[in-house]
Amino acid sequence: MRVRCVGGIVLDGDGRLLLIRRGRPPGEGLWSLPGGRVEPGESDAQALRRELLEETGLKVAVGALAGTVDRPGPGGVVYEIYDYLAVMVKGTPRPGDDAAEVGWFAPETLAALPLTSGLIDALNLWRVLPPAR
């Protein structure tokens, strides 16, 4: 079974990436882009705005599709993840829903974090991170 999901690539004014540390499976304890499942009747943009508000407390404007990845899930599920660029419109980051923590990270610090599988490779492939300082 395939499950459509969305993720948000949000950068702040200093070029830092917004990440959440997952509080539940899959990927519990790992840092990842905020996002989640697209519910029936939702567009990707609606789902992304909802998920970012639930997980980070931020209201965002959804931009262009950056790229897609497929990730295996439990019981043979495949998560089809559509990652979009997004811009913070309002709010202060705070963990919510299934996020244990939320934070901004400079691109050069990402390699030292316990990240979800393939995240850095995808971000580099899509050329969405600013150059390391």
Summary of the structure (lengths in Angstrom):
residues: 133
radius of gyration: 13.6
end to end distance: 41.8
largest distance: 42.1
contacts: 402
relative contact order: 0.28
helix: 23%
strand: 42%
